[in-house]
Amino acid sequence: MTRETAPAVASAVAFVEAGADTLYSWGEGCLGWRLLEQDGLQLRQELMQPGTSETPHLHRRARQVFYVLEGEMTLRMPEGTLRARPRQAIHVPPGRPHWVRNDGTGDLVFVLVSSPSTAGDRIEVEADGWAPVSSDDENETGDR
């Protein structure tokens, strides 16, 4: 970086913190923090208390990556269920119905990356006919 390019680079860099000014609520009593909101990319940290969930939906354009920091995430899809624990991620491509839940006994904290933005891209879907939750659906990685 040269002295001439330093101001342009500095103006593109921003520090953001999960705090009161970035806080929003969603789902059934869940909280989130907007860390980055751009047309092409969103970064959020979200918290789900035990027993909370969102509604089944899909995104036409946005792909999403859920990265678990604390707790256990249950992600339902029509064909089955995935469970992710800390340091595990689940990728949901565009057009894939999904439904995130916290079936655990503790808080679920995760980072959510969406590309492009999910603004105006969410379509609610019915969960009728989805595969039931069973222990066979768990992703067993052996690295707990």
N, C-alpha and C positions, 0 to 999 in steps of 0.2 A: 504494500500500500504506500502510495506516495503522499506527500503533504497536500497535493491538489485533490486527490480522491478521498482523503480522510473525512471531510465534512459530508460528502454524499453517503459514504458508508455509515457514518455515525447517525445520520438522520434516519436510516433504514433499520437500525437496531433499537429495540425497545425492551425494557425490563417490565415484566408483569408478574403480579403475585396473586395467589388465590386469596382474596380478601373480600370485604363487604362491597366494594365497588364493582366486583366482577361476579357476584353471587346471583344465582337464579334458582327457582324451584321447578321441579318437573315430576311427572309420574305420580305415584301415590306417596307423597311425603319425602321425595328424594331431593338432594341438593346438588348444584353444580357450580363451577367457576369457569367463566369464559376467559381463557388465557390467550387465544389468538382467534380472531374472526376476520377472515378474508374470503373473497369469492371462491378462490381455489383451494383453501385449506382452513380447517378449524382444529383447534386444540383445546380440549376441556379436561378438567379434573372433576369427577363425579363421586358422590357418596350415596349409597343406598343402605338404609337401616334394615335389620333382619325382617323378613316377611314382605318387603316392598317389591314392586315390579313396575314396568312400563307396560304399554299395550302392544300387542302384535302389530308389526308394520314392516314396510320395506322402503327403500330409497331408490328412485329411478336412476339417478346419476351417481350418487355418492357411494364410495366404498368406505368402510369403516374398519378401524383396528382398535380393539379393546385390550388394554394392557393392565393387568391386575397388580395393584400395589399391596392391598390388604384384603383378607377375607377370601371368599370363594364365589365366583360368578357362575350362574346357571344361564346358559344361552339356549333357548328353545328354537327349533326350526321345524318345519313340517315333517322332515324325515328322522328327527331325533334330537338329542340333547348333548351339548358339550358343557363341561365344567372346567373352569380355569382358576388356578390358584396363583399366589404371588410369583412374579417373574414369568408368567405365561401370558400369551396373547392369543386372541381369536380375530381372524380376518373375516369380514362379511362383505362379499362383493356386491355391486349394484344389482338390484332386482331380486335379492334373496330375502324372503320373509324371515323375520327374527323377533325375539322377545327376550329381553334381559330381566332376570329376577335375582333376588338375594334370598335363597332358600336356606342360608346358613344361620348360625346363632350369633354372629358378630357383624359389625359393619363391613360393607364392601366398598372399597375405595379403588378407583381405577382411572386411568388416563384414556381419553377417547380422541382419536385422530380421524377426521373425516375429510375426504377429498373427492370432488369439490365440496363446497359448503352444503349442508343439509337444509338450508333455508328454502322453504317452498318445495322441498323434495320428498316429503314424508307422505306415505299413503298407508292408512290404517287397513288392516286385513283381519279376517276372521280366523280363529285358531281351530275351528271345527275340522275334524279329520286329521289333525296333527298326531304324530306318534305319541303314545303316552310316555311319561318320564319313567325310566327304569334304571337300575344300577348298571345294566349292561351298556347303557349309553355313555357312561363316564369315560373320558379319555384317560386311560391309565398310562402314565409316563414313567412311573417308578422313581421319580426324582423329588419326592416330597421331602 
